[in-house]
């Protein structure tokens, strides 16, 4: 197999400055989609049409060095149009020897974008690409036939990523809808959507009738720092070292609370996504949590996973916790472990709780599946290593 050739970018590409085509559609640069029609961008951008005589013409297969190119590579265009005169447009000098789609994937690769730091100036969002310096850098590339084969591979992978992303997005939206429709609205005792065979009204009771505060502590040292758990809004209860790469525990974990499988953990500290924390069930092995968390043990009249699903909708969580906030401290959003049990919840029979929990467990598994497939495909790109 022939070795890849190395040449200066200026030997491969040429800068073009073709103006005077105001009747062509205006193109906008994006980080993920390349050049798109401005009218399809979803954003209104004020402009003086009389100035478009000075806009630069872009042809299919061209690349555009735009204002945020240091973050998203050079924008590839599939369309003919015009773009801002502030941008630099370039194309291959010998189109028959170079696949623009090959270079599109290369310019979008993490390896290439990381290398742009050597040809940028300015700071943060004010950084710009020095086109002259880029043109003096060396690029490696194979014969055009191999470029085409590589392009087909990455086009196929992009299609797979898009497919899983769309399925993931649809499932997330569907889950959000079900979290609203499968639980009664405020003041009502039956949900809009219900599984067949269940007709009894849901019952209003205090959360403390379903769970109790667990007082089990790690006083005997049965657990150590390797057993410390954290609560993630996206992934649930996870081992701290496995999830975050290190333990954040202090010198002693003897006062940490024990969390058994099936126990419920409440983050008493507010999070950015939810000012009243989150509630998650430990679906993994036992461990311990710091005093920042409250641990509850479910009673026989509740299916533990149902409690997590019930509070997964942020609005429901906020409405429940807001009246229970500690009013004694200024700007203290915390709710004590005991106070968190004093609010009223509306739960169905345990049998219906199980069916609802299993439905959302299956939905979460599908969401996770498509998310993992999308990330897995994106991470496997040996050509650019």
N, C-alpha and C positions, 0 to 999 in steps of 0.2 A: 504494500500500500504506500503510495507516495507521501512524503513528509509534507506537513503544512508549510506554506510559504509565509515568510515574514517581510512586510513592506511598510514603509511609512504611510500613514493615513492620507497624506497629500498625494501619494502615488496611486491610491485606490479611489479617492473621492475628489470631487471638485465642488467648489462653492458656486452657486448660481444666484443671480440677482436680476430676475426677469420681472419687470414692472409694466404697468400700463394695461391691465386687464380688469377694469372695474366691474365688468358685467358677470364675472365668475363668482360663484358662491364663496362667502367668507368661511374659512376654517379656523377652528380653535384647537389649541394644544391641550391634551390631557395626559396624565401620568400613566393610566392603565389602558386607555383605548387608542392612544396615538392621536392623530389629527382627525377631528370629526367636524361635521357641518355645525357652524355656530348656532343655527336655528334648532339643532337637536341637543344642544348642551343643557337645556332646561334652565338656563340663566339669562336674564336680560343684561346685555352689555351695551351701554350707550355708545354711539359712534357717529361720526360725521361722514356720510356716504361720499361726500365730495373728496375726502382724503383717500378713498380707496383706489384712486388712480396710482397712488404710491405704494400700494400693498404688493407683496412679492408673490409671484405665481408658484404654486406647488403642483407637481405632477404625481400620478400614482407611482409608488416606489421611492419617492423622495423622503428625506429625513429633515426634521426641523429641530434646531437647537433653541429651546424655549426657555422661559424665565425660571422654571423649576426643573430643568433637565438634570441638574446635579442630584435630584432625588429619584427621578423616574426614567433616566436614560433619554435618548433622543427619540422624538416622536416620529413614528413611521406613518406615512399617508397612503391610504388606498384610493384617495379621491383627487380629482383635479379641482383646484380652487385657489384662493389667495389668502395670505396671512399677514400678520402685522410686520411692518418694516423693521421692527425692533428685533425680529428673529433672524437667524441664519438658516438658509436652506442649502442642503448639499445632496449630491447624488453620485452614483458610481460613474467613473470615467468610461469604463467599458462594461455596459450593462449585460452583454452576453457572457462575460466572465465572472459576473457576481450576481448572486441571488439576493434581492432586496429583503426577502423574508428571512434568509439566513442572518443577515445583518440586523434585522429587526429583533430577532430572538437574542442575538448577542448583545445589542445595545440595551435590552431590557433585563439582562442577566444581573444578578447580585454582584458577580465578580467584576463586570464592567463598571457598574455604578459605583462600587467601592473604589475602583481605580480612578474615577473622575476627580477624587479629592486632590490629585496631583496637578490638575489643570483648572482648578477653580480659584477664584479670589473673592474677597468679601466675607461676611459672616452671616450665619443663620440663613433666613429667607432672602437676604440681600446678596447671597452668593451668585456668581455668574460663571459660565464656562468660558475659558479663554480658547476660542476657536483656533487661533494661530498655534497655541501650544498643543491642542489636540491633533492638529494636522501634522505635527512633528513627532507624535508618538508612533510606535510600531504596532501593527496589527498582524495577527496570525490567522490564516484561513486556508482551507483545502481547495481542491479543484471544484469547479462549479457543479459537477455531477454529485460530488459528496456534499456540497452545500445544499443542493436540492433534497438529498436524502435526509440530511439533518433537519431541514426545514419541515419536511413532511412529518417526521417524528414529533417535533415540538408543536406543530399545528394540531396533530392528533392529541397530544397531551393537553394542550390548551382547551380543546373541545371537551375532553374528559373532565378537566377542572371546572369548566363552565357548567357542564351537566350536573356535577355534584354540588356546585355552588347554588344553582337554581333549585335543586331538590331540597337542599338545606334551607334556603330562604323560604320556600313554600311551606316546609314543615314547621319552621319557627313561627310563621304567621298563623298557620293552622292551630298550633299549640296555644298561641295567645288567644285566639278566638274561642277555643274550647275551655280555657281557664275562665273565660267570662260566661260562657253559655251553660257550662255543666255545674255551676254553683249558683244558688239563689241570689238574686239582687237584694240590696238592702231593704228590709221590711217584708220580704217574701219568704215562703217556706218550701218552695219547690223550684228547681232549676228549669231553664228553658229547654234543655236537652237532657234526656234521661235514658238509661238502659232499660230494656223491656223487663217487665216483672216487678218493678219497684214503683209503688204508688203512695206510700206513706209520706207524710210531710216530714221535712227535716226538723230536728229539734234544736232549740236554742238553750245552751247551757254555758257555764263558765269553763274556760279551758282547763282550769284546775280540777274539773270533774273527770278529765281524760288523762292527764299526766300529773306527776308529782316531781318535786325537786329532788334530784339525786344528791346525796351528801357523801357518796363514796369518794375517798381521797387516796392518794398514792403514798400514804403514811409509812407503809412497810417497805417502800422502795421496790416493789415488784416490777414497775415500769421505769425505764430510763429515758435519756434524751432521744434515743433512736425511736421511741414509741410516741413522741409528741405529734399531735394531730393539729391541722389547721382547717379552717372552713373557707371554701371557695364558692363564690356565687355561681360559677359555671360548672364546677366539677364536684361540688359537694364536700364531704369530709375526706381529707387526704392526709397521708403521712407527710409531715413537714419536710423532712430531709429528701424524700423521693420526689416531692413536688417542687420544692424551692431550692434544693441543692445544699441546704444547711439547716441546722437547728438554731432557733432564736431563743431557746430556753436559757434561763439564768443558771447560776451555779448549782441550784437545787431544784428538783421537781417533786419534792415530797408533798407540797401543798397543792399539786395539780389534781384536777378532778378526773376520775376514771370514767371513760366512755366505753360502754359495752356495745356489741353489735345490736342494732335496733334502738339504741338510746337516741335522744333528740338533743341537738346542740343549738343554742341561741347565742349569736354574737351580740353582746350587750353594747358594743361600741358601734357608732354609726359608720356606714360605708358611703362612698361617693354615689353608688347606684341606688342606695336605699338608706335614708337618714335614720331608720330604726333598726338597722342590722338585718340579718337573715336567719332563717331557721332551716336546718338540714338534719337528715337522719344519717346515722353511721351505718352504712351498708357494707363496710369492710370489717377488718379485724379490730379487736379492742385496742385502746390506747389511752392517752391522757391529753388533757387540754389545760391551758393556763387559766388563771382566775378571771381573765377577760371574757370568758365564756360561761354560760349557764348550761347545766346538763339536766335533762329530764328523763324520767323513766315512764314509759307508757303503761296505762292500765289495760285490763282485759276488754274494756268496751271500745277500744280504738285500735285501728290499724295504723301502725306507726308511720308508714309511708304516706298515708292520707294527710297527715298533719303537714308534712313538707309540701305536698301538692297544694293544699288549701292556702298556705301562706306564700306560694310562689308568685302570685300576682302582686306586684309592688303596691298597687293602690289598696288592695285588701289588707296587706300587711301594715301599711301606713295608717289606714282608718282604724285598725284594731289597736295598734300601739300608741297612737297619738294621745288618747286620754290617759294613758298610764305613765306618761313621762314624769320623771322626777322633777317636781316643781321647785324644789328647795335650792337648786344650784342654777346660777345664771348661765344660759346657753348650754345647759346640760341636757343632751338628747337621750341619755341612757335610761333604760328601763330595768329595774332590779329583777333578779330571778323570780322573786315572789310576786312582784307586781305584774309581771308578764302573764301570770295565770289568772288574773282577776277579770280580764276582758271576756266578753260574750262571743261565742262562736256558734255557727249553725251547721250541725253535722247530721248526716243520715245514719241509718243503722250500720253496724259494723260490716254486714254482708255487702251493702252497697259501697261502703268505703273501700273494700277489697277490690271490687270490680273497677271502680274509678281509678284506684292506685295502679292496678295492672295495666289499664289503658294508657296512662301517662308514662309508665315505665317503658312500655313498648315504643311509644312515641319518642321518648328520650333516647332510646337505643338507636332508632332510625336516624335521628338528628346527629347523634355522635358518630354513627357509621359514615354518613356523607361528609361530615366535617373531617374525620380522620382520613378518608380516601382522598379528599381534596388536598389536604396538607401533605399526605404521603406522596402523591403524584408530583406536587410542586417541589418537594425536597430532593427528588431523584432526578438529577440532571448531570450525569457524569461527563458529558461532552465539554462542559465549561469548567471543570475542575482543574 
